[in-house]
Amino acid sequence: MEPRSGCPVNATVEVLGDRWSLLVLRDVIFGDRRYFRALLTGSVEGIASNILADRLVRLVEAGLLTRGTAARGQRARYSLTEAGIRTLPIIYALGDWGLDWRPGSAELRHRQQLMRDAGPAFLEELMDELRVRHLGAPPKPYDGPSPFERLEAASKDEPGGEAQQPG
């Protein structure tokens, strides 16, 4: 995928600039949704199957996801690449802006607030844990719950208490 110009902002927007690509990455990162059906049914925004299929192809072609080969009768599993993992700060920044400037439900804003309160080191720990889950990196020891355990606990503390997406 050759960008239209050499501008780094343009090159990024050409890959991540549509609404659905970022939401698919959000669901893979925070919801650990790695199969087509889980991504299709788990999105609170209700993505259409043809749009999801297109975005998954685009994200694989752009090098943000890999698609595992599926044996006959099995489902293909998607995994983040290092480039995909490095979208976490971008997704975080968008969510952080949304906390300040956009309305939303308290349930869906809770985890974003937890990440904001935890600070930049927390994002690094989340990326390390994504490397374990998606790239097979060795796990790092934590004093206490892991970053994803903390996010999961935060979602259970919310009204409604199920695994919500960061808004």
Chimera marker file (.cmm) of the C-alpha trace (Angstrom):
<marker_set name="trace">
<marker id="1" x="0.000" y="0.000" z="0.000" r="1" g="1" b="0" radius="0.5"/>
<marker id="2" x="1.763" y="3.093" z="-1.252" r="1" g="1" b="0" radius="0.5"/>
<marker id="3" x="0.543" y="6.309" z="0.411" r="1" g="1" b="0" radius="0.5"/>
<marker id="4" x="-0.551" y="9.209" z="-1.782" r="1" g="1" b="0" radius="0.5"/>
<marker id="5" x="2.165" y="11.405" z="-0.324" r="1" g="1" b="0" radius="0.5"/>
<marker id="6" x="5.237" y="11.111" z="1.862" r="1" g="1" b="0" radius="0.5"/>
<marker id="7" x="3.480" y="12.812" z="4.779" r="1" g="1" b="0" radius="0.5"/>
<marker id="8" x="3.458" y="10.493" z="7.824" r="1" g="1" b="0" radius="0.5"/>
<marker id="9" x="0.022" y="11.767" z="8.914" r="1" g="1" b="0" radius="0.5"/>
<marker id="10" x="-1.409" y="10.999" z="5.468" r="1" g="1" b="0" radius="0.5"/>
<marker id="11" x="0.203" y="7.556" z="5.398" r="1" g="1" b="0" radius="0.5"/>
<marker id="12" x="-1.361" y="6.750" z="8.783" r="1" g="1" b="0" radius="0.5"/>
<marker id="13" x="-4.779" y="8.125" z="7.884" r="1" g="1" b="0" radius="0.5"/>
<marker id="14" x="-4.816" y="6.035" z="4.717" r="1" g="1" b="0" radius="0.5"/>
<marker id="15" x="-4.542" y="2.893" z="6.866" r="1" g="1" b="0" radius="0.5"/>
<marker id="16" x="-6.433" y="3.893" z="10.022" r="1" g="1" b="0" radius="0.5"/>
<marker id="17" x="-8.581" y="6.814" z="8.871" r="1" g="1" b="0" radius="0.5"/>
<marker id="18" x="-11.899" y="5.065" z="8.499" r="1" g="1" b="0" radius="0.5"/>
<marker id="19" x="-14.184" y="4.425" z="11.446" r="1" g="1" b="0" radius="0.5"/>
<marker id="20" x="-14.275" y="0.661" z="11.215" r="1" g="1" b="0" radius="0.5"/>
<marker id="21" x="-10.543" y="-0.111" z="11.083" r="1" g="1" b="0" radius="0.5"/>
<marker id="22" x="-9.922" y="1.503" z="14.442" r="1" g="1" b="0" radius="0.5"/>
<marker id="23" x="-12.963" y="-0.196" z="15.981" r="1" g="1" b="0" radius="0.5"/>
<marker id="24" x="-11.856" y="-3.602" z="14.681" r="1" g="1" b="0" radius="0.5"/>
<marker id="25" x="-8.421" y="-3.022" z="16.205" r="1" g="1" b="0" radius="0.5"/>
<marker id="26" x="-10.070" y="-1.865" z="19.453" r="1" g="1" b="0" radius="0.5"/>
<marker id="27" x="-12.075" y="-5.091" z="19.604" r="1" g="1" b="0" radius="0.5"/>
<marker id="28" x="-9.007" y="-7.246" z="18.917" r="1" g="1" b="0" radius="0.5"/>
<marker id="29" x="-6.956" y="-5.356" z="21.515" r="1" g="1" b="0" radius="0.5"/>
<marker id="30" x="-9.448" y="-4.906" z="24.339" r="1" g="1" b="0" radius="0.5"/>
<marker id="31" x="-12.003" y="-7.625" z="23.628" r="1" g="1" b="0" radius="0.5"/>
<marker id="32" x="-9.481" y="-10.274" z="22.536" r="1" g="1" b="0" radius="0.5"/>
<marker id="33" x="-11.799" y="-10.978" z="19.622" r="1" g="1" b="0" radius="0.5"/>
<marker id="34" x="-9.648" y="-12.835" z="17.132" r="1" g="1" b="0" radius="0.5"/>
<marker id="35" x="-12.158" y="-14.628" z="14.936" r="1" g="1" b="0" radius="0.5"/>
<marker id="36" x="-14.493" y="-13.189" z="12.308" r="1" g="1" b="0" radius="0.5"/>
<marker id="37" x="-17.687" y="-14.277" z="14.091" r="1" g="1" b="0" radius="0.5"/>
<marker id="38" x="-16.542" y="-12.846" z="17.441" r="1" g="1" b="0" radius="0.5"/>
<marker id="39" x="-15.683" y="-9.533" z="15.789" r="1" g="1" b="0" radius="0.5"/>
<marker id="40" x="-18.985" y="-9.468" z="13.918" r="1" g="1" b="0" radius="0.5"/>
<marker id="41" x="-21.232" y="-10.231" z="16.883" r="1" g="1" b="0" radius="0.5"/>
<marker id="42" x="-19.181" y="-8.550" z="19.606" r="1" g="1" b="0" radius="0.5"/>
<marker id="43" x="-19.024" y="-5.009" z="18.278" r="1" g="1" b="0" radius="0.5"/>
<marker id="44" x="-21.434" y="-2.711" z="20.090" r="1" g="1" b="0" radius="0.5"/>
<marker id="45" x="-21.531" y="-0.545" z="16.945" r="1" g="1" b="0" radius="0.5"/>
<marker id="46" x="-22.940" y="-3.346" z="14.778" r="1" g="1" b="0" radius="0.5"/>
<marker id="47" x="-20.493" y="-3.696" z="11.888" r="1" g="1" b="0" radius="0.5"/>
<marker id="48" x="-21.865" y="-5.337" z="8.725" r="1" g="1" b="0" radius="0.5"/>
<marker id="49" x="-20.225" y="-8.600" z="7.672" r="1" g="1" b="0" radius="0.5"/>
<marker id="50" x="-19.067" y="-7.257" z="4.290" r="1" g="1" b="0" radius="0.5"/>
<marker id="51" x="-17.487" y="-4.202" z="5.934" r="1" g="1" b="0" radius="0.5"/>
<marker id="52" x="-15.767" y="-6.382" z="8.540" r="1" g="1" b="0" radius="0.5"/>
<marker id="53" x="-14.409" y="-8.736" z="5.864" r="1" g="1" b="0" radius="0.5"/>
<marker id="54" x="-13.067" y="-5.753" z="3.899" r="1" g="1" b="0" radius="0.5"/>
<marker id="55" x="-11.436" y="-4.156" z="6.946" r="1" g="1" b="0" radius="0.5"/>
<marker id="56" x="-9.790" y="-7.399" z="8.014" r="1" g="1" b="0" radius="0.5"/>
<marker id="57" x="-8.278" y="-7.786" z="4.533" r="1" g="1" b="0" radius="0.5"/>
<marker id="58" x="-7.068" y="-4.163" z="4.623" r="1" g="1" b="0" radius="0.5"/>
<marker id="59" x="-5.564" y="-4.518" z="8.098" r="1" g="1" b="0" radius="0.5"/>
<marker id="60" x="-3.745" y="-7.702" z="7.063" r="1" g="1" b="0" radius="0.5"/>
<marker id="61" x="-2.478" y="-6.042" z="3.861" r="1" g="1" b="0" radius="0.5"/>
<marker id="62" x="-1.304" y="-3.015" z="5.868" r="1" g="1" b="0" radius="0.5"/>
<marker id="63" x="0.658" y="-5.280" z="8.227" r="1" g="1" b="0" radius="0.5"/>
<marker id="64" x="-1.382" y="-4.581" z="11.375" r="1" g="1" b="0" radius="0.5"/>
<marker id="65" x="-2.896" y="-8.060" z="11.632" r="1" g="1" b="0" radius="0.5"/>
<marker id="66" x="-1.935" y="-11.516" z="10.503" r="1" g="1" b="0" radius="0.5"/>
<marker id="67" x="-4.487" y="-14.100" z="9.458" r="1" g="1" b="0" radius="0.5"/>
<marker id="68" x="-3.744" y="-17.622" z="10.570" r="1" g="1" b="0" radius="0.5"/>
<marker id="69" x="-4.331" y="-20.361" z="8.047" r="1" g="1" b="0" radius="0.5"/>
<marker id="70" x="-7.502" y="-22.258" z="8.767" r="1" g="1" b="0" radius="0.5"/>
<marker id="71" x="-7.677" y="-25.978" z="8.159" r="1" g="1" b="0" radius="0.5"/>
<marker id="72" x="-10.838" y="-27.301" z="6.579" r="1" g="1" b="0" radius="0.5"/>
<marker id="73" x="-13.758" y="-26.671" z="8.906" r="1" g="1" b="0" radius="0.5"/>
<marker id="74" x="-11.755" y="-24.391" z="11.205" r="1" g="1" b="0" radius="0.5"/>
<marker id="75" x="-11.889" y="-20.655" z="11.605" r="1" g="1" b="0" radius="0.5"/>
<marker id="76" x="-8.985" y="-18.351" z="10.795" r="1" g="1" b="0" radius="0.5"/>
<marker id="77" x="-7.563" y="-16.560" z="13.819" r="1" g="1" b="0" radius="0.5"/>
<marker id="78" x="-6.316" y="-12.983" z="13.557" r="1" g="1" b="0" radius="0.5"/>
<marker id="79" x="-3.339" y="-11.766" z="15.532" r="1" g="1" b="0" radius="0.5"/>
<marker id="80" x="-1.831" y="-8.348" z="16.014" r="1" g="1" b="0" radius="0.5"/>
<marker id="81" x="1.590" y="-7.635" z="14.568" r="1" g="1" b="0" radius="0.5"/>
<marker id="82" x="4.007" y="-5.284" z="16.311" r="1" g="1" b="0" radius="0.5"/>
<marker id="83" x="2.628" y="-2.482" z="14.115" r="1" g="1" b="0" radius="0.5"/>
<marker id="84" x="-0.888" y="-3.415" z="15.248" r="1" g="1" b="0" radius="0.5"/>
<marker id="85" x="0.159" y="-3.420" z="18.890" r="1" g="1" b="0" radius="0.5"/>
<marker id="86" x="1.679" y="0.036" z="18.412" r="1" g="1" b="0" radius="0.5"/>
<marker id="87" x="-1.787" y="1.373" z="17.494" r="1" g="1" b="0" radius="0.5"/>
<marker id="88" x="-2.743" y="1.114" z="21.175" r="1" g="1" b="0" radius="0.5"/>
<marker id="89" x="-1.434" y="4.632" z="22.005" r="1" g="1" b="0" radius="0.5"/>
<marker id="90" x="-3.389" y="6.013" z="19.027" r="1" g="1" b="0" radius="0.5"/>
<marker id="91" x="-6.600" y="4.306" z="20.132" r="1" g="1" b="0" radius="0.5"/>
<marker id="92" x="-5.924" y="5.438" z="23.695" r="1" g="1" b="0" radius="0.5"/>
<marker id="93" x="-5.400" y="9.057" z="22.552" r="1" g="1" b="0" radius="0.5"/>
<marker id="94" x="-8.688" y="9.015" z="20.641" r="1" g="1" b="0" radius="0.5"/>
<marker id="95" x="-10.517" y="7.605" z="23.661" r="1" g="1" b="0" radius="0.5"/>
<marker id="96" x="-8.849" y="10.127" z="25.935" r="1" g="1" b="0" radius="0.5"/>
<marker id="97" x="-9.984" y="12.971" z="23.701" r="1" g="1" b="0" radius="0.5"/>
<marker id="98" x="-13.478" y="11.462" z="23.730" r="1" g="1" b="0" radius="0.5"/>
<marker id="99" x="-13.542" y="11.497" z="27.536" r="1" g="1" b="0" radius="0.5"/>
<marker id="100" x="-13.011" y="15.244" z="27.480" r="1" g="1" b="0" radius="0.5"/>
<marker id="101" x="-15.018" y="16.332" z="24.471" r="1" g="1" b="0" radius="0.5"/>
<marker id="102" x="-17.752" y="13.806" z="23.614" r="1" g="1" b="0" radius="0.5"/>
<marker id="103" x="-20.758" y="12.510" z="25.537" r="1" g="1" b="0" radius="0.5"/>
<marker id="104" x="-21.015" y="8.823" z="26.281" r="1" g="1" b="0" radius="0.5"/>
<marker id="105" x="-22.267" y="6.255" z="28.724" r="1" g="1" b="0" radius="0.5"/>
<marker id="106" x="-20.506" y="5.861" z="32.047" r="1" g="1" b="0" radius="0.5"/>
<marker id="107" x="-20.179" y="2.099" z="31.508" r="1" g="1" b="0" radius="0.5"/>
<marker id="108" x="-18.256" y="2.494" z="28.282" r="1" g="1" b="0" radius="0.5"/>
<marker id="109" x="-16.050" y="5.315" z="29.575" r="1" g="1" b="0" radius="0.5"/>
<marker id="110" x="-14.909" y="3.562" z="32.745" r="1" g="1" b="0" radius="0.5"/>
<marker id="111" x="-11.950" y="1.614" z="31.325" r="1" g="1" b="0" radius="0.5"/>
<marker id="112" x="-10.704" y="4.620" z="29.371" r="1" g="1" b="0" radius="0.5"/>
<marker id="113" x="-10.682" y="6.576" z="32.635" r="1" g="1" b="0" radius="0.5"/>
<marker id="114" x="-8.779" y="3.743" z="34.339" r="1" g="1" b="0" radius="0.5"/>
<marker id="115" x="-6.122" y="3.884" z="31.595" r="1" g="1" b="0" radius="0.5"/>
<marker id="116" x="-5.897" y="7.666" z="31.890" r="1" g="1" b="0" radius="0.5"/>
<marker id="117" x="-5.526" y="7.469" z="35.660" r="1" g="1" b="0" radius="0.5"/>
<marker id="118" x="-2.895" y="4.703" z="35.420" r="1" g="1" b="0" radius="0.5"/>
<marker id="119" x="-0.677" y="6.753" z="33.115" r="1" g="1" b="0" radius="0.5"/>
<marker id="120" x="1.744" y="6.009" z="30.260" r="1" g="1" b="0" radius="0.5"/>
<marker id="121" x="3.482" y="3.106" z="32.015" r="1" g="1" b="0" radius="0.5"/>
<marker id="122" x="0.167" y="1.246" z="31.981" r="1" g="1" b="0" radius="0.5"/>
<marker id="123" x="-0.028" y="1.506" z="28.174" r="1" g="1" b="0" radius="0.5"/>
<marker id="124" x="3.468" y="0.048" z="27.907" r="1" g="1" b="0" radius="0.5"/>
<marker id="125" x="2.407" y="-2.855" z="30.145" r="1" g="1" b="0" radius="0.5"/>
<marker id="126" x="-0.698" y="-3.400" z="28.001" r="1" g="1" b="0" radius="0.5"/>
<marker id="127" x="1.467" y="-3.516" z="24.878" r="1" g="1" b="0" radius="0.5"/>
<marker id="128" x="3.807" y="-5.999" z="26.574" r="1" g="1" b="0" radius="0.5"/>
<marker id="129" x="0.838" y="-8.217" z="27.408" r="1" g="1" b="0" radius="0.5"/>
<marker id="130" x="-0.431" y="-7.964" z="23.819" r="1" g="1" b="0" radius="0.5"/>
<marker id="131" x="3.005" y="-9.139" z="22.647" r="1" g="1" b="0" radius="0.5"/>
<marker id="132" x="2.594" y="-12.203" z="24.875" r="1" g="1" b="0" radius="0.5"/>
<marker id="133" x="-0.910" y="-12.926" z="23.562" r="1" g="1" b="0" radius="0.5"/>
<marker id="134" x="-0.300" y="-12.230" z="19.875" r="1" g="1" b="0" radius="0.5"/>
<marker id="135" x="3.416" y="-12.609" z="19.207" r="1" g="1" b="0" radius="0.5"/>
<marker id="136" x="4.354" y="-15.341" z="21.698" r="1" g="1" b="0" radius="0.5"/>
<marker id="137" x="6.686" y="-13.116" z="23.723" r="1" g="1" b="0" radius="0.5"/>
<marker id="138" x="7.607" y="-14.397" z="27.195" r="1" g="1" b="0" radius="0.5"/>
<marker id="139" x="5.297" y="-13.053" z="29.917" r="1" g="1" b="0" radius="0.5"/>
<marker id="140" x="6.555" y="-10.404" z="32.298" r="1" g="1" b="0" radius="0.5"/>
<marker id="141" x="5.951" y="-10.761" z="36.018" r="1" g="1" b="0" radius="0.5"/>
<marker id="142" x="3.596" y="-8.255" z="37.646" r="1" g="1" b="0" radius="0.5"/>
<marker id="143" x="3.296" y="-7.274" z="41.273" r="1" g="1" b="0" radius="0.5"/>
<marker id="144" x="-0.432" y="-7.845" z="41.461" r="1" g="1" b="0" radius="0.5"/>
<marker id="145" x="-2.948" y="-8.167" z="38.649" r="1" g="1" b="0" radius="0.5"/>
<marker id="146" x="-1.833" y="-7.870" z="35.027" r="1" g="1" b="0" radius="0.5"/>
<marker id="147" x="-2.969" y="-4.848" z="32.994" r="1" g="1" b="0" radius="0.5"/>
<marker id="148" x="-5.758" y="-6.806" z="31.317" r="1" g="1" b="0" radius="0.5"/>
<marker id="149" x="-6.868" y="-8.237" z="34.660" r="1" g="1" b="0" radius="0.5"/>
<marker id="150" x="-7.104" y="-4.666" z="35.934" r="1" g="1" b="0" radius="0.5"/>
<marker id="151" x="-9.188" y="-3.635" z="32.931" r="1" g="1" b="0" radius="0.5"/>
<marker id="152" x="-11.405" y="-6.693" z="33.354" r="1" g="1" b="0" radius="0.5"/>
<marker id="153" x="-11.892" y="-5.898" z="37.038" r="1" g="1" b="0" radius="0.5"/>
<marker id="154" x="-12.754" y="-2.304" z="36.133" r="1" g="1" b="0" radius="0.5"/>
<marker id="155" x="-15.401" y="-3.505" z="33.679" r="1" g="1" b="0" radius="0.5"/>
<marker id="156" x="-16.945" y="-5.736" z="36.364" r="1" g="1" b="0" radius="0.5"/>
<marker id="157" x="-17.131" y="-2.748" z="38.710" r="1" g="1" b="0" radius="0.5"/>
<marker id="158" x="-19.237" y="-0.905" z="36.121" r="1" g="1" b="0" radius="0.5"/>
<marker id="159" x="-23.018" y="-0.888" z="36.145" r="1" g="1" b="0" radius="0.5"/>
<marker id="160" x="-24.004" y="-3.838" z="33.968" r="1" g="1" b="0" radius="0.5"/>
<marker id="161" x="-20.684" y="-5.485" z="34.854" r="1" g="1" b="0" radius="0.5"/>
<marker id="162" x="-19.861" y="-7.327" z="31.640" r="1" g="1" b="0" radius="0.5"/>
<marker id="163" x="-16.833" y="-6.883" z="29.417" r="1" g="1" b="0" radius="0.5"/>
<marker id="164" x="-17.555" y="-3.494" z="27.884" r="1" g="1" b="0" radius="0.5"/>
<marker id="165" x="-15.549" y="-1.832" z="25.131" r="1" g="1" b="0" radius="0.5"/>
<marker id="166" x="-13.651" y="1.334" z="25.972" r="1" g="1" b="0" radius="0.5"/>
<marker id="167" x="-15.795" y="4.060" z="24.487" r="1" g="1" b="0" radius="0.5"/>
<link id1="1" id2="2" r="1" g="1" b="0" radius="0.2"/>
<link id1="2" id2="3" r="1" g="1" b="0" radius="0.2"/>
<link id1="3" id2="4" r="1" g="1" b="0" radius="0.2"/>
<link id1="4" id2="5" r="1" g="1" b="0" radius="0.2"/>
<link id1="5" id2="6" r="1" g="1" b="0" radius="0.2"/>
<link id1="6" id2="7" r="1" g="1" b="0" radius="0.2"/>
<link id1="7" id2="8" r="1" g="1" b="0" radius="0.2"/>
<link id1="8" id2="9" r="1" g="1" b="0" radius="0.2"/>
<link id1="9" id2="10" r="1" g="1" b="0" radius="0.2"/>
<link id1="10" id2="11" r="1" g="1" b="0" radius="0.2"/>
<link id1="11" id2="12" r="1" g="1" b="0" radius="0.2"/>
<link id1="12" id2="13" r="1" g="1" b="0" radius="0.2"/>
<link id1="13" id2="14" r="1" g="1" b="0" radius="0.2"/>
<link id1="14" id2="15" r="1" g="1" b="0" radius="0.2"/>
<link id1="15" id2="16" r="1" g="1" b="0" radius="0.2"/>
<link id1="16" id2="17" r="1" g="1" b="0" radius="0.2"/>
<link id1="17" id2="18" r="1" g="1" b="0" radius="0.2"/>
<link id1="18" id2="19" r="1" g="1" b="0" radius="0.2"/>
<link id1="19" id2="20" r="1" g="1" b="0" radius="0.2"/>
<link id1="20" id2="21" r="1" g="1" b="0" radius="0.2"/>
<link id1="21" id2="22" r="1" g="1" b="0" radius="0.2"/>
<link id1="22" id2="23" r="1" g="1" b="0" radius="0.2"/>
<link id1="23" id2="24" r="1" g="1" b="0" radius="0.2"/>
<link id1="24" id2="25" r="1" g="1" b="0" radius="0.2"/>
<link id1="25" id2="26" r="1" g="1" b="0" radius="0.2"/>
<link id1="26" id2="27" r="1" g="1" b="0" radius="0.2"/>
<link id1="27" id2="28" r="1" g="1" b="0" radius="0.2"/>
<link id1="28" id2="29" r="1" g="1" b="0" radius="0.2"/>
<link id1="29" id2="30" r="1" g="1" b="0" radius="0.2"/>
<link id1="30" id2="31" r="1" g="1" b="0" radius="0.2"/>
<link id1="31" id2="32" r="1" g="1" b="0" radius="0.2"/>
<link id1="32" id2="33" r="1" g="1" b="0" radius="0.2"/>
<link id1="33" id2="34" r="1" g="1" b="0" radius="0.2"/>
<link id1="34" id2="35" r="1" g="1" b="0" radius="0.2"/>
<link id1="35" id2="36" r="1" g="1" b="0" radius="0.2"/>
<link id1="36" id2="37" r="1" g="1" b="0" radius="0.2"/>
<link id1="37" id2="38" r="1" g="1" b="0" radius="0.2"/>
<link id1="38" id2="39" r="1" g="1" b="0" radius="0.2"/>
<link id1="39" id2="40" r="1" g="1" b="0" radius="0.2"/>
<link id1="40" id2="41" r="1" g="1" b="0" radius="0.2"/>
<link id1="41" id2="42" r="1" g="1" b="0" radius="0.2"/>
<link id1="42" id2="43" r="1" g="1" b="0" radius="0.2"/>
<link id1="43" id2="44" r="1" g="1" b="0" radius="0.2"/>
<link id1="44" id2="45" r="1" g="1" b="0" radius="0.2"/>
<link id1="45" id2="46" r="1" g="1" b="0" radius="0.2"/>
<link id1="46" id2="47" r="1" g="1" b="0" radius="0.2"/>
<link id1="47" id2="48" r="1" g="1" b="0" radius="0.2"/>
<link id1="48" id2="49" r="1" g="1" b="0" radius="0.2"/>
<link id1="49" id2="50" r="1" g="1" b="0" radius="0.2"/>
<link id1="50" id2="51" r="1" g="1" b="0" radius="0.2"/>
<link id1="51" id2="52" r="1" g="1" b="0" radius="0.2"/>
<link id1="52" id2="53" r="1" g="1" b="0" radius="0.2"/>
<link id1="53" id2="54" r="1" g="1" b="0" radius="0.2"/>
<link id1="54" id2="55" r="1" g="1" b="0" radius="0.2"/>
<link id1="55" id2="56" r="1" g="1" b="0" radius="0.2"/>
<link id1="56" id2="57" r="1" g="1" b="0" radius="0.2"/>
<link id1="57" id2="58" r="1" g="1" b="0" radius="0.2"/>
<link id1="58" id2="59" r="1" g="1" b="0" radius="0.2"/>
<link id1="59" id2="60" r="1" g="1" b="0" radius="0.2"/>
<link id1="60" id2="61" r="1" g="1" b="0" radius="0.2"/>
<link id1="61" id2="62" r="1" g="1" b="0" radius="0.2"/>
<link id1="62" id2="63" r="1" g="1" b="0" radius="0.2"/>
<link id1="63" id2="64" r="1" g="1" b="0" radius="0.2"/>
<link id1="64" id2="65" r="1" g="1" b="0" radius="0.2"/>
<link id1="65" id2="66" r="1" g="1" b="0" radius="0.2"/>
<link id1="66" id2="67" r="1" g="1" b="0" radius="0.2"/>
<link id1="67" id2="68" r="1" g="1" b="0" radius="0.2"/>
<link id1="68" id2="69" r="1" g="1" b="0" radius="0.2"/>
<link id1="69" id2="70" r="1" g="1" b="0" radius="0.2"/>
<link id1="70" id2="71" r="1" g="1" b="0" radius="0.2"/>
<link id1="71" id2="72" r="1" g="1" b="0" radius="0.2"/>
<link id1="72" id2="73" r="1" g="1" b="0" radius="0.2"/>
<link id1="73" id2="74" r="1" g="1" b="0" radius="0.2"/>
<link id1="74" id2="75" r="1" g="1" b="0" radius="0.2"/>
<link id1="75" id2="76" r="1" g="1" b="0" radius="0.2"/>
<link id1="76" id2="77" r="1" g="1" b="0" radius="0.2"/>
<link id1="77" id2="78" r="1" g="1" b="0" radius="0.2"/>
<link id1="78" id2="79" r="1" g="1" b="0" radius="0.2"/>
<link id1="79" id2="80" r="1" g="1" b="0" radius="0.2"/>
<link id1="80" id2="81" r="1" g="1" b="0" radius="0.2"/>
<link id1="81" id2="82" r="1" g="1" b="0" radius="0.2"/>
<link id1="82" id2="83" r="1" g="1" b="0" radius="0.2"/>
<link id1="83" id2="84" r="1" g="1" b="0" radius="0.2"/>
<link id1="84" id2="85" r="1" g="1" b="0" radius="0.2"/>
<link id1="85" id2="86" r="1" g="1" b="0" radius="0.2"/>
<link id1="86" id2="87" r="1" g="1" b="0" radius="0.2"/>
<link id1="87" id2="88" r="1" g="1" b="0" radius="0.2"/>
<link id1="88" id2="89" r="1" g="1" b="0" radius="0.2"/>
<link id1="89" id2="90" r="1" g="1" b="0" radius="0.2"/>
<link id1="90" id2="91" r="1" g="1" b="0" radius="0.2"/>
<link id1="91" id2="92" r="1" g="1" b="0" radius="0.2"/>
<link id1="92" id2="93" r="1" g="1" b="0" radius="0.2"/>
<link id1="93" id2="94" r="1" g="1" b="0" radius="0.2"/>
<link id1="94" id2="95" r="1" g="1" b="0" radius="0.2"/>
<link id1="95" id2="96" r="1" g="1" b="0" radius="0.2"/>
<link id1="96" id2="97" r="1" g="1" b="0" radius="0.2"/>
<link id1="97" id2="98" r="1" g="1" b="0" radius="0.2"/>
<link id1="98" id2="99" r="1" g="1" b="0" radius="0.2"/>
<link id1="99" id2="100" r="1" g="1" b="0" radius="0.2"/>
<link id1="100" id2="101" r="1" g="1" b="0" radius="0.2"/>
<link id1="101" id2="102" r="1" g="1" b="0" radius="0.2"/>
<link id1="102" id2="103" r="1" g="1" b="0" radius="0.2"/>
<link id1="103" id2="104" r="1" g="1" b="0" radius="0.2"/>
<link id1="104" id2="105" r="1" g="1" b="0" radius="0.2"/>
<link id1="105" id2="106" r="1" g="1" b="0" radius="0.2"/>
<link id1="106" id2="107" r="1" g="1" b="0" radius="0.2"/>
<link id1="107" id2="108" r="1" g="1" b="0" radius="0.2"/>
<link id1="108" id2="109" r="1" g="1" b="0" radius="0.2"/>
<link id1="109" id2="110" r="1" g="1" b="0" radius="0.2"/>
<link id1="110" id2="111" r="1" g="1" b="0" radius="0.2"/>
<link id1="111" id2="112" r="1" g="1" b="0" radius="0.2"/>
<link id1="112" id2="113" r="1" g="1" b="0" radius="0.2"/>
<link id1="113" id2="114" r="1" g="1" b="0" radius="0.2"/>
<link id1="114" id2="115" r="1" g="1" b="0" radius="0.2"/>
<link id1="115" id2="116" r="1" g="1" b="0" radius="0.2"/>
<link id1="116" id2="117" r="1" g="1" b="0" radius="0.2"/>
<link id1="117" id2="118" r="1" g="1" b="0" radius="0.2"/>
<link id1="118" id2="119" r="1" g="1" b="0" radius="0.2"/>
<link id1="119" id2="120" r="1" g="1" b="0" radius="0.2"/>
<link id1="120" id2="121" r="1" g="1" b="0" radius="0.2"/>
<link id1="121" id2="122" r="1" g="1" b="0" radius="0.2"/>
<link id1="122" id2="123" r="1" g="1" b="0" radius="0.2"/>
<link id1="123" id2="124" r="1" g="1" b="0" radius="0.2"/>
<link id1="124" id2="125" r="1" g="1" b="0" radius="0.2"/>
<link id1="125" id2="126" r="1" g="1" b="0" radius="0.2"/>
<link id1="126" id2="127" r="1" g="1" b="0" radius="0.2"/>
<link id1="127" id2="128" r="1" g="1" b="0" radius="0.2"/>
<link id1="128" id2="129" r="1" g="1" b="0" radius="0.2"/>
<link id1="129" id2="130" r="1" g="1" b="0" radius="0.2"/>
<link id1="130" id2="131" r="1" g="1" b="0" radius="0.2"/>
<link id1="131" id2="132" r="1" g="1" b="0" radius="0.2"/>
<link id1="132" id2="133" r="1" g="1" b="0" radius="0.2"/>
<link id1="133" id2="134" r="1" g="1" b="0" radius="0.2"/>
<link id1="134" id2="135" r="1" g="1" b="0" radius="0.2"/>
<link id1="135" id2="136" r="1" g="1" b="0" radius="0.2"/>
<link id1="136" id2="137" r="1" g="1" b="0" radius="0.2"/>
<link id1="137" id2="138" r="1" g="1" b="0" radius="0.2"/>
<link id1="138" id2="139" r="1" g="1" b="0" radius="0.2"/>
<link id1="139" id2="140" r="1" g="1" b="0" radius="0.2"/>
<link id1="140" id2="141" r="1" g="1" b="0" radius="0.2"/>
<link id1="141" id2="142" r="1" g="1" b="0" radius="0.2"/>
<link id1="142" id2="143" r="1" g="1" b="0" radius="0.2"/>
<link id1="143" id2="144" r="1" g="1" b="0" radius="0.2"/>
<link id1="144" id2="145" r="1" g="1" b="0" radius="0.2"/>
<link id1="145" id2="146" r="1" g="1" b="0" radius="0.2"/>
<link id1="146" id2="147" r="1" g="1" b="0" radius="0.2"/>
<link id1="147" id2="148" r="1" g="1" b="0" radius="0.2"/>
<link id1="148" id2="149" r="1" g="1" b="0" radius="0.2"/>
<link id1="149" id2="150" r="1" g="1" b="0" radius="0.2"/>
<link id1="150" id2="151" r="1" g="1" b="0" radius="0.2"/>
<link id1="151" id2="152" r="1" g="1" b="0" radius="0.2"/>
<link id1="152" id2="153" r="1" g="1" b="0" radius="0.2"/>
<link id1="153" id2="154" r="1" g="1" b="0" radius="0.2"/>
<link id1="154" id2="155" r="1" g="1" b="0" radius="0.2"/>
<link id1="155" id2="156" r="1" g="1" b="0" radius="0.2"/>
<link id1="156" id2="157" r="1" g="1" b="0" radius="0.2"/>
<link id1="157" id2="158" r="1" g="1" b="0" radius="0.2"/>
<link id1="158" id2="159" r="1" g="1" b="0" radius="0.2"/>
<link id1="159" id2="160" r="1" g="1" b="0" radius="0.2"/>
<link id1="160" id2="161" r="1" g="1" b="0" radius="0.2"/>
<link id1="161" id2="162" r="1" g="1" b="0" radius="0.2"/>
<link id1="162" id2="163" r="1" g="1" b="0" radius="0.2"/>
<link id1="163" id2="164" r="1" g="1" b="0" radius="0.2"/>
<link id1="164" id2="165" r="1" g="1" b="0" radius="0.2"/>
<link id1="165" id2="166" r="1" g="1" b="0" radius="0.2"/>
<link id1="166" id2="167" r="1" g="1" b="0" radius="0.2"/>
</marker_set>
